[in-house]
Amino acid sequence: MKENKKGVGKPLIDLKERAEKISLEDDFYSIDELAKLLKVHSNTIRNNIKKGKIKATKYGEQWRIRKKDIQ
């Protein structure tokens, strides 16, 4: 790992290295993006998430739906 400029504290994060370790092929949609794509109201998507019909993950305040989970 690389150190910051002063050589102390937290090491810098190598984003390229991190990106290689995970699969960046997983595309995610927000509720609004998916609603627009499917031409339904965003509340329809929210209701389906609550009912378990659409698998979604909450990151902070936002829900994310994996593209492969709706195909």
Buried (B, 14 or more C-beta within 10 A) or exposed (E): EEEEEEEEEEEEEEEEEEEEEEEEEEEBBBBEBBBEEEEEEBEBBBEBBEEEEBEBEEEEEEBBBBEEEBE
